[in-house]
Amino acid sequence: MPPVKKILIDLEKLKNRYVGLGEVSSRFAKALQGHAKKLHDNGIEIHLLVPAAYRGQFGDDFHYINATFLNKRFPALLPAFDLWHAIHQTSNYNPYHSGTKYLLTIHDLNFIHEKKGRKVDKYKHSLQRKIDRASAITTISDFTKKEVLQYLKVPDPSILTIRNGVADPTEARPSKPPGINSDAPYLFHLSAISRKKNTHTLVDLMKVLPEKKLVIAGSWQTKYAREILTRIQQEKITNIITLDQPDESEKAWLYLHCEAFLFPSLFEGFGLPVIEAMYCGKPVFASRHSSLPEIGSDKVCYWEHFAPLYMKEVLLKGLDDHHRQAGRAAELRAYAATFSWEDTILRYIRLYIEILHGA
């Protein structure tokens, strides 16, 4: 009987469950859960590197390893694995044993556009070391693949694009978030509210769109987010409601009850909320930057620039067109359903097997 092959999957980002990579980590594990026993029966053990609170959360067919400071600082403490999958490029956990094959998934190169000077060089150097170590590299969009090839040195130019799956947010039981005191229609924006999300353009938009309301939900801890809160208060903008980062149930409610989803982000490796909103049949308005045209295809209304009156014109026309087109909501739902986590996991399982057997 051939020896068991051991794969470690880095899910440390579960510590921030409802934000970006935390959501991806959770969905990745849940999708893989249905295949863990079959993999084990075929001689492949899956080990999940998780925060302690998530031990056992994805069933008994996985092995769990705590993501601790000691494991991060002293990787030699971890057992040897045949394959290590870093499901994002920002992980601080790395394989120690030279015989471990390394699969690196790159979500974006936002630092190229966000950082300056030595900080860019620092991030590039760190990522380049991971690329040099990798046995295989995947990206979550063709846009990110193009950027990797442009800005970094890839020994083997064959990078595989495997798009993230996107879960239907309505799988969660909808729950109205605290802070929503009316059933009146509203526009919706959900993000980390960092500068790259370009959220301030929506504040400008709402100043010329007094007949509409906008709900902005996300993390308000950044300097940029606090600047937006200050603007709303000082400029007495009364048609914007601000909410903290919603959980799954609250997020489902917000998508289901909004009139449209607005996403003027400048830098996205994928753009998860765009597809989540489509799952709920809602029209999406987004920038034409980075990966968004690739992910949104012709199902999104795009802003070419961010002058408030122009954004208003595009929004009102897009809303009118959406309501005029019979079956448009069903078309959006069908498109969203093509971003299946099951398909994503099956592609990764095939890749795992290819890497393990040197194909």
N, C-alpha and C positions, 0 to 999 in steps of 0.2 A: 504493500500500500504506500503510495507516494506521501511525502511529508506534508503536513498542513501548511498552507500559505497564510501569512498573517498580514492584514491590511489595517493601518491606522488612518482614521479620518478625523481631521482637526475641526471640532465644533465648538471651540472655546468662545466664540462670539455669541453663544447662547446667553451669555451674561447680560446682554442687552437684547432680550428676546423680541421686542416689538419694533426694532429699528433695523432697517437695511439688512446687514449681514447676519444679524440675529434671526430674522425671519427666514432668510435663505438657509441658514444652518438647521433650523427646526424642520423646515419643509424637506430638506435633503434627507434628514434622518427618517422622517415619517415615510417618505417614498421608498427608501431603501429597506425599511422594516419588513415589508412584505416579501423581500427576496433573501433576507438574512439566513433563514433556515435552509433554503435550497443551496445557497452558497456554502454554508457549513457542511451540508451533506456531500458537497462536491469538493471538499477539502480546502475551503477558504473561510477563515475566521475574520470577522469584522470587529475591530476595536474602535470605540468612540472616545475621543478626548473631549471631555465635557466639564463644565463647572459642577461642583459636588452636588448641587441641588438637582441636577438632571440625571444622576445615576439611576438606571432602571426605567427612566421615563419612556424609552422607546422599545420596551419589551425585553424578554429574557434571551433572545437569540443573538444579542450583541454582548460583547465584553466592554466594560467601562473603565476608563482611566481618568482620574481627577486632573483637571487643569489647574495645577498649583504653581506657586512661585518657584518652588524647588525644581519641579519638572521643567520649567521654563529656563531657569538659571543654570541647572545642571542636567542637560538632556541625557547624559550617560546613565542617569538613574532609571530611565525608561528601558523596557525590554527592547530587543531587536525586532524589527519588522521587515517583511519582504517588500512592502510597498507603503509609502506614506503619502497621503493625499492632503495637501493644503488647499482647502476649497476657496481660499482667497489669498491674495498676495501680501496682506498686511500682518499675517500671523507672526508672533514672536516665538513660536514653538517650532523647532527644527529637528530633523533626524540627526542622530549622533553617529550611528554605525555606518561605515562606508559601504557596506553591502546592501543597504536599504535603497531601493529605487524610489524616486521622488516625482510625484505628479503635482504640478503647480497650476492652479487655476487663477487667471488674472481677470479681475473685474473691470478695472479702468486704470488710466494713467493721469488721473485728475491733478496730481501733484505737479505735472509738467506745466499746467496752465495756472495753478493756484499759488505755487511757491515761487520764490525768487532766489537768485544767486546760489549761495552754498547749500541752501536747503534743498534745491532741486538736485544738486550733485549728490547730496547725502542720500536722498530717496532713490535716485537712479543707481547709486552704488549698491545699496542694500538689495534692491530688486534684481540687479544684474547678477549678484552672487547667487541668488535663488535660481535664476535662469540657468546659470552655468552648472548648478548642481542638478538640475531637473533631467529626468529621463524622458519626460513628455510635458507639453504645455497645452493647456486649453484656455480659451477666452470665452466670455459670455455673449459676445457680439462680434460681427465682422469689423465694426468700427474700432473696437479695442484691439483686435488682431492687427489691423492696419497701423494703429499707433505703436504697438509693441515692435513691429518690424521697422517702423520709422525711427524710433527713439532709442532702441536698445539693440544689443548684439545677440542675435539668436543663432546658436551653432547650427541647428537644423531648422531651416525656414518653414518646415511643415508644422504649423500650429493648427490645432483642431478647434473649430468653433462649436461649442455646445451651449446653446442658450439655456438660461435658467427656466425652470418651470415656474408657473404662477398659479397659486391656489385661488379658487373661487372664494372671495371673502364672505359670501353668504353661507358658507359651510358653518360659520359661527352663528349662534343665535343673536340676532340684532338687539342692541340695548342702547337706548338714547343716552348720550353722554351728559354728565352734569355741565351746565352752562348753556344748554340749548333749551330755551324757555318758550319757544314758539314753533308751530308747524309750518310757518311760512317758507316758501321756496328759498333756496340759497345756492350760491356757487361754493365750490369746495376746493381747498388746497391742502395737501398733506405732504410734509417733508421734514427733514432735519433742521430746516430754517437756517441754513448756513449761506454764506455769500454766493456760492455757486448755484444755489437754488433760485436766486434772482427774485426772491419773494417781494422785495420792495416795489417791483414793477406792478404788482397786484394792488398795492396800496395806492399807487398813482392812478391805476385803472379805476378803482372804486371811487376816487374823488370826482371822476367825470361820469360815474355811473350810479348816481344816488338812488335810482329806482330799484337797484338790486342789493342783496346782502351777500357777503362773503364770509365763510367760516375758514379760518386758518388753524390747522391742528399740527402739533409737532413739539419738538424740544425747543424751549425758550432760554436755554442756558448760554448760548453763544453771545458774544459782543454784538454781532450783526442782528441777532434776534431781539436783543434788548433795545437796539436802535430803532427797530420797527415798532416795538411797543411804545417807545417814547414818542415817535412820530404820530401814532394813532391817538395818543393822549393829547399831545400838544396841539395837533392840528384839528382836534375835535372831530375825528372821522367816526361817525356813529353807525355806519353800515358794515363794519367789520367786527366779527366775533372771534376771539382767540381762545383756543382750547389746548390743554396739555396733550402730550402724546397719547392717543387712544389705544386701548387694548383691542383684541380681535373683535369682540362683540360690538364695541363702540365704533370701531372702524367700519364694520359691516353696515351699521345703521347710517353712518354718515354718507357712505357711498350710495346706499339705497334711496335715501331721501333727498340727495342733492339734485340740482337742476343740471349741473355740468361740473366737470373736473378741470381745474386749471393748473398747468405745470410748465412755467416759463424757464425751466432749469437750463443752465448753460453747459454743464458737464455731467453726462450720465454714461456709465458703461452699459446700462440696460434701460432702466426706467420702469421699475416694478409697478408703481401706482397707476401708470397709464393703462396697463392690461387689467389691473384690479378694477378700475373704474368701468372698463368695457364689459367685464363679467357682469356688471350690474346694469348694462345697457345704457350707460350714460355717455353723452358726447364729451370728447376730450379736446382741450385746446392746449397746445404745447409749442415750445420753441422749435426751430428747425436746426438746433445745434446737436453736436456729438451723435450719439446712437439713436436719438429719438425718432428721426424719420425711418430708420431701419426697423425699429421695433413697432412703431405706430403705423407704418405703411400708409396707405391712402385712407385709413379709417380715422385719422386725426385731422383736426383743423390746426394749421400751423401759423404762428406769428413769425414774420420775417424780421421784424424789429419791435421795439417796445415803447414807441410813442403812445401815450395813453389814449388819444382819440382814435388812432389806428387800431389799437388792441380792442377798443370798444366796438368799432365797426366790424372787425372780424368775428368777435364774440356774438354780437346780435345777429349777424347774417348766418353764422354757423348754427345758432340755436333755432332760428327760423327754418333753415334747411332740414335740421334734424327732425323737427316736429312735422314737417311736410312730407317726409319720406316714410311711407308705410313700411313697416318691417325693419326700420333702421336699427332699433334697439336689439332685435333678434340677430341681425347681421353682426353687430358688435359682440354680442355674447358668443356667437359661433366662432368669430375670429379669436377671441380671448381663449377659448377652449383648445385652440391649437397649441397653446403654450402649456403642454402637459408635463407635470412632474414625473409621471410614469415613463414617458418617452425619454426625458432627460436622464433618469436613473438607469434605464436600460442601456443607453449609450455609454454611460460611465462604467457600468458593469462590463460591457464588451471591451472597453478600453483597459480596465483593470486586468482582465484576462490576457489581453494582448501584451501588456507590459510585463506581467508576471512570467509569461512564457516566451518573452523575447520576440514576439511577432512584429 
